[in-house]
């Protein structure tokens, strides 16, 4: 009689145990990468497709608007129909629309394909966090999974310009979209194999009036923030967009109070961990994406770096996000999430404050440590922020909780980019605008640290 070797069996079991994490994070990574990788390709796309300025803006912003606007809808669909099923639907839509983007014969076709791509992204992201919570019920394994998931955003944001510049300068802009195809196909094939089927709650209504209200609120707010970076905060179109977004948000709150099966019960928002964790997510995305955006402009416009050189210059922040996620995932089940979030936000605040204090035209080596601190601190805190929000959600609302957390993060990203763009455009001196942007980002990180003291649970969660 033959027996399997214990070592071989344990190694096989370990590989299978980490398969859901790798599959889900691959899908999430390509979604976030598409937010930033397009930026360096847009000028070339505009020239080759003879796109107008408005068309170029919609190639970039259309994806973000649909992505942010439909996140809560994606979360509600996941809770109702099963997160694995909706995640796979999202991968299909995203992969097919990426192929359409790569084959686009003209700018209008590309804009429509980007809108559909944003819809696929909105179906993928809420399910990604919910599937990790389902696949890793033990706190230690879940923390490590959330850590890697969180690091994907920082890596994608920082590596996007590097990868985009490399592809555009070698094989052409269409490969910015074609690289999604093998990832999407692999994710679609492997998800049913390695990720368990998610429970379905078909009795829960989707409440379409509330869904329409939240889509309008988030899309209008994101559009207004995008335009604020170009037009200024006092522009009538920007003010109208913000006002309409507020009205849509009020309509959503009224509808949720009256609905028998709300998309996001208001009782969940009264949870300190749920609402506080979501605001923390908004603040650290505000700080990190504002830093990446303004730093990219500084390196390209002021220092004359190429797109590829800019990506390499941002690499210290990328390297730290991956390292921080591994460390925080191992520590969180021992220390709890609160110390990690607070220390991460304080370190990130120190990094941005160091950049702001570095002077008018600091040498690049002086900026490496601030970027490393910001990248490490943000990723170190993101693990605890995600765990806090997901831990506060009832099992039937894991998709909605993930959608809420990611929606607030998208709003934070759009706000950080818009404010950074406005400060650079309106400051009398470019360097002064950059330093002001970094100082405001540091203040946002400090606010997140204080909020974490009040809202993030002090003790580690037990199985």
N, C-alpha and C positions, 0 to 999 in steps of 0.2 A: 504494500500500500504506500502511495506517495502522498506527501503533505506539502503544502505550499510553504515556502520560506517566510518566517515572520517578518523579516526585514523587507522582502519584496512586497508582501501584502500591505504592510504599513505605508510603504512609499506610494503604492497604487491608491490606497485609501486617501492619503494626503493630497495626491494630485486631483482626485475626484472631488475632494472637499473644497478645494480652491477653484475648481472649474466655474461654478456659478459667479464668483467674484470677477474672474477674468472676462467671462462672456458679457456680463452686465456692464462692467466698466469700459469695455471696448465700445459698446454702443453709445454710452454716455460721452466718451471721449470724442467720438467723431461729431457728435452734436455740438459740443462746446467749441471744438476746433473750427467749425464752420462759421462761428461768430467772428473770429479774428483772422483766419487764414485768407479771407477774401479781401482784406483791406489793401494789401500790397498788389493784388491782381486787378483791382478795379480800374486803375488808369489804363492798363493794357487792354482790358475788356472794352472799355469805353471807346478806345481808338479803333479796335478791330471790328466792333459791331456798330460803330457810328452812333453811339448812344448820346442822348442829350444829358445835361447836368441833372435834370430831374430823374431820368432813367438810371443814371449811375447811383444816385442817392437811394432809389428804390431797390436796386440790386443789393445794396448793403442793408438798408433799414427794413425792407419788406420782410425778410427772414426773421429779424429780431422782433418786429411787431406781432407777427402771427405766433411765433414761439412763446413770447411772454403772455400774449392774450389768451391762449388756449391751454395754458398749463393746468389751471383748475378744472377745466373740462376733461383733460386727459386723466387727471387724478380721479375725478368722479366716475369716469368710464371704467377705470381700472378697478375701483371698489365694487362696481356693479357687475362687470362682465369677467373679472379676473385680471390681475395685474400682468400675468405672463402673457395672456392672450393679447391685451392691448399693447404691451411692449413689442410683441412680434408684429402686430399691425403697424406700429410706428416705424419699425425697422424696414418693413416692406415699402411703406410710403416714402420714407427718407431715402432709401437706396434707389428706388425707381426715379424719384424726382432729381436726385443727384446725377443720374445718367442723363436725364432730360436737360439739366443745366449744362452738362459737358457737351451735348449735341446741339445746343441752342443755335439757331441760324440767325437770330436777331435779338435786339435788346428786349422788346416786349415779351417774347417767348421766354427769355431768361428770367425776367421779373416774375412772371406767373409761376415758373418752375421753382423759383426761390420761395414764393409764398407757400406752395405745396410742401416744400422741404421744411419750412418752419412748422407746418401742421404736423408732419411726421415727428419732428423734434419734440413737440409738445406732448405727443403720445408716449415717447420713449422715456423722458426724464422723470416724471412722477413714478412710473413703474420701476425705474432702476433702483431707487432708494427703498421702495416698498419690497421689492424682490430680495434685496440684501437683508432686510430685516426678517423676512420670512425664511431665508436660507440659513441664517446664522442666529439662532435664538439665544445661544450662550453669550453673555455680555462681552467676554474677552474676544471671541471670534468676531462678534458684531462690531466691536470698536475698531479692530484691524480692518474689517471690510469697509466701514464708513470712512476710515482714514485714507485708504487707497482711493475710494470714490471721490473724496474731497480733493485729493491731490490732482486728480484728472483735470479739474477746472483750472487750477493754477498752471499746470503744465501746458494745457491746450491754449490758454490765454497768452502765455509767454512764448510758446514755441510756434504759434500761428504765423507771426511775421517771418520767422526763420524758415519754416517749411514753405510758406507761400513764396517768399523770395527765391528760394532754391528751385522750386518747380517752375515758376514763371521764367526764370533766367535760363533754364535748361530745356525742358520739354514742352513748355507752353501753359497758358492759363487754364486750359480745359482739364488738365491733370489735377488742379485744385479740387475738382469735383470727382474725377475718376478714382482718386485714392479712396473714396468712401465705399466703392463697390465691393472690393474684396472683404473689407471689414464688415459691411452690412450682410453680405452673403454668409460669411462665417458665423456671425452672430445669429442669423436666422436659422442656420442649420444646427448650431450647438445649443441654443437656448432650450428647445424642447427636450433635448437629450440630458442636459445637466441641471436644469432649473425645474423644481417641482411645480406641478400645476397649482395655481392660486385659487382660493375659494371664491365663489361667485355669490353675489347678493342681489339676485335679479328682482327681488321685491322692492328694492330702493329705486324710487323715481329719480330721474335726472334733473327735474325742475328747470326746464328750458328757459323760462323768463329770467331766473337768477343767473343761469349760464350766460345768456346774452348780455346781461348787465355787467357781469364781471369781465367778459371779453371786451366790451366797450370801454370799461374803466381802465383796464390795464393797457389796452392798445392806445387809447387816447393819451394816457399819461406818458407812455413810452415815446409816442410820436412827438408830444410836446417837449419832452426832455431832449430828444434828438435834435429838434429844431432850435432849442434854446442855445445849443452849442454853436449854431451857425448864425442865428438871427439876433440873439440876445434875449435876456429874461423878460424885458419889457415889451417885446414885440406882440402886437394884438393877436396874431395867430397862436403864439405860445400861451398867452393868457387865456384865450378861448379854449384851447385844448385842455389846459389844467382845470378850468371851470367845468367843462363838460365831463371830464374824468371824475371830478368830485360829485357831480350830480348822478352819474352812473353808479358810483360807489354807494351813495345814499340810497338809490333805488335797490341796489343789491342787498344792503342791510335791512331795508324794510321788507323786501320779499323773503329774506331768510328768516325773519322774525315771524312771518305769517305762514310760511310753508310747513306742511306736515312732514315732509322728508327733505330737509335743507341740504344743500351742497356741502356747506361747512357750518355745522351748528354753532350758534353764537356762544353756547356754553363752552365749546372748545377754546374760543378766543379769549374767554375769561380766565382760562388756565394761564397762570403766570409763566410756566415753562413753555407752553405753546406760543403765546404771543410774544413773550420776551425773547425766546430763541429765534423766532422769525425776524424780529427787529435787529437782533445781533447779526443774523445773516445778511440783512440789508446793509448794515454799517460796515462789515468787513469786506463785502463786495464793493461798496462805495470807495473804500480806501485803496483796495488792491487794484481794481480795474482803473481807477483814476490815476494811480501811479504808473501802471503799464502804458496807458494812453499818453499821458504827458511825457513820460520818459521816452517813448517811441518818437514823439515829435521832436523832443530835445536832441536825440541822437541823429535823426535824419535831417532836420531842418537847420539846426544850429551847428552841429558838429560835422555834417556832411557824410554820415554813415550811409551805406547802401542798405536796402531792405535785409539782405543777408547779414551784413555787419550789425544791424540793429538787433536782429534775433540773437546773434552771438553775444552782443553787449548785455542783453537781458537774461542770458543763460544762468548767471548766479542765482537769480530769483527762482528759475525753473528747478535747478538742482535742489534747492532748499525745500521746495514744496514736497518733493518725493521723500526726502529724508525725514521731514517733520511728520508726515503722515504715518510712517513706519514707527517712529518713536512714540507719537501720541496714542496710536492704536495699542501699543504694548503697555502703556502707563495707565490708560483710562480706567481699566477694571480694578486697579489698585488704588488710585488716588481719587476717582470720581471725575466728572467732567468739569466741575467748576474751576479747580486749580489750572487745568489745561487751557480753558478759554481765557481766563484772566491773564495768565502769564503770557499766552500767545498774543493777546491784544496789546499788552504792555510792551512786549518786545517789538511788535510791528509798529506801534506808535513811536518807539524810540528810533526805529529805522527811518521813518519818514521825517521825524523831527531832525534827525542827523543830516538828512539830505537838505532840508530847508535851511539848516544852519551852516551848510558847507561853503557858502559864499556865492559870489556872482557867477563865476565860471570855473567851478572846481575841476581838477583833473579826474579822468575816469576812475583811476584806482581808488580815489576817495569815495566814490559812489558804490563800490562793490559791497562793502559792509552794510550800508543802509538797505540796498536791494536784497541782500541775503537775509537780513533781519526781518524785512517786510514779508518776503516769501515764506520764511520759516514760521513766523508768528501767525500769519493768516492760515496756513495749512494746519498748524498745530491746534488752532482754535476751532477750525471748521469741523473736525471730527466730533468734538464735544457739542458744538451747536446742532449738528445734524442728529446726534444721539438724543439730545434734550428734546427736540421737537418730536421725533419719532417715538420716543419713550412716553410722551404725554398723550399720544393718540390712541384711542380704542382700536382694537384690531379691524373693525369694520371701516375705519377711516384712515388707514395707513396711506392709501393713495392720495387722499385729499390733504393730509398733513404734509406729505412730501411735496405736493403741488404748491401748497401755501409757502413752504420754506423756499422753494426754488423761484416762485413768483416774486417774493420780496427780494431775493438775491438779484434777480434780473432788474428789478426797479432800482436797486442800489447800484448795479453796474451802469445802467443808463444815466443815473443821476451823477455818478462820479465822472463819467466821460463828458457829459454835458457841462458840468461845472468847470472841469479842467479846461475844456475847449473855450468856454466863455472867459475864463481868467486869462488864458494865453492871448485871446483875441483883443481884450479890452485893456490889458495892463500897458502902462507907458513903456515898460521894459519887459522883454520876453522872460528874462531870468527872474524878474520880480514876480511875474505871473506864475511861473513854475514853482518858485519857493512858497508862494501863497497857497497854491494847490496842495503841495506836500504838507504844509502846516495844517490845512483843513482836514486832510486825510488822517493825520496824526490825532487830531481832536476827535474824529469819528471813532478811531480805534480806542481812545481813552474812554469815550462814552460807552462803547461796547463792553469794555472791561468793567465799568461800574454797573452796567445793566446785568452782566453775568453774575456779579456778586449777589444781586437781588433775585434773579430768575432761574439760574442753573442749579440743579440739585447738588447739595454738598457731598453726599455720600454716593459711592458707586452702586449701580443697580445690581441686584442679585437675581439669579435665574429663578 
